[in-house]
Amino acid sequence: MASDPLLARIGALEAEARKLEPPPAERTAVRESVVGYAEGFVDRIHELKAYEHRKEVARELRALPIAEEPTPVEEVLDALARCVDAPGLNPASGGHLAYIPGGGLYYSALGDYLADVTNNYAGIRFTGPGAVEMENVLLDWMAEVVGFPPGSGGNLASGGSIANLIAVVTAREARGLRARDYPRAVVYVSSQTHHCVDKALRVAGLGECVRRKVSLDDRYRMRPDALEAAVLDDRAAGRIPWMVVSSAGSTDVGAVDPLEEIHKVARAHGLWSHVDAAYGGFFALVEACRPLLAGMAEADTVVLDPHKGLFLPYGSGAVLARDREALWRAHRAGAAYLQDRPEEEVVDMGSPADLSPELSRNFRGPRLWLPLMLHGVAPFRAGLEEKLLLTRWFHREAAAMGFEMGPEPDLSVTTFRWVQEGAEPEAVNAFNRGLLDEIHRDGRVFLSSTSLDGRFVLRLAALAFRTHLDTIETTLAMLEKKLEALGARPEGAGALRQGLHAT
Ligand SMILES: *Cc1c(COP(=O)(O)O)cnc(C)c1O
């Protein structure tokens, strides 16, 4: 038998293939190296820069080939440290105050570890009943946060962009739009709507539909009266008002649209009402934010990003639909090779594979379930309220320093710029761009900018779970120093910062 060439070849291949299952001693050694590296990263996170500008990394990483033979773990981790973890933005840093910060909760990493080692499949209830149930428990919990009634459904997506795509497709199917309708179908957005909504429309084949940008009030919130006027205009012109997308926390300025009034217009005119709460939705965990966000409960679909508002590592978005069946109708699918699924589970509409474009995907439950179970919800609520108040504190202190501030923050984003007396608009923009460059060169904190009505403004977004008062005080002190270095004259430092300077 051993002389059978087929068996001989199988034997040789097995010897090589079995290396993919390292023996316990090797697992232990590699695990200890990796965990040691990760622990070192977390232990030193407060000393690491929030941003480091380095260009040569691409070349260094490419110098390390993907080879037939193994590379020692030390070499691999060293490349990771130099080429991947050091350069650019450090998204795990509390000093990440740009865009919408993500998180990186430690227990999420352990949840991913467990999910990956077991490789549980959470797509179909039949094969992963517990895994699917865990994801549904989490979605039910989110539905409760949003205020959805029983009967709602949802899906744990990879992020807000895909979650918005799922909502767009659900709205398209629920309203029965056909290709011939697209050029007349109108979606109501604002200049503050996240660009992923436009991308989702194009990806969903709806690139031809009309985007109506509804005008904003002086705090960058969609005006419901303008929405209604636009809907009436479109209807009179023979177009099909189809969907309105409001923001519960716009990315640019953190503004929350008047959700309840927008839903009222939507209901009156048969629009699908979608709320993009990717950034702001989880602030509903904070008592003080409830009234502002209460309108989420009346939406048809809501998008949330646990990798923003629940401080998870990237890779976690969620879409919730008031009517689970609408989600299911838009995404259900079957195949001959899936015929072993019991019929009742296909129609219970509770399997993620029937509620999203994905079939095989990572088990997304544990990275959220583990931290919620091990920490409880209380520190999440506290962390979110803390970020709100830190933003208010920054808004007040930066104003006192002499910055021209954007609107009082609805949530945890605020905009600001330095305006020198008598300077031309172009010079003001250039000055603030220069100020931002200085902040980036320093790197202890990382801010970003945006453009509002042609004005270049700096923005601060507090949502990283490691951002605390000391981070904000460092930022204020840095701004003060950089202003002075650029020849501006900031006004008196706050009491806390004077203490900071003294130490
Ligand atoms: C971040 C964000 C998105 C996009 O979500 P990703 O998770 O980055 O794909 C959409 N809308 C809003 C309001 C956001 O803040």
The ligand as a Gaussian input file, in Angstrom:
#p B3LYP/6-31G(d) Opt

LIG

0 1
 C      -18.560000      56.759000      10.644000
 C      -19.855000      57.093000      10.053000
 C      -20.369000      56.377000       8.979000
 C      -19.578000      55.304000       8.277000
 O      -19.382000      54.224000       9.111000
 P      -18.100000      53.269000       8.989000
 O      -18.227000      52.434000      10.211000
 O      -16.905000      54.156000       8.982000
 O      -18.244000      52.491000       7.738000
 C      -21.625000      56.690000       8.542000
 N      -22.330000      57.686000       9.104000
 C      -21.864000      58.401000      10.133000
 C      -22.702000      59.485000      10.723000
 C      -20.608000      58.132000      10.650000
 O      -20.127000      58.866000      11.660000

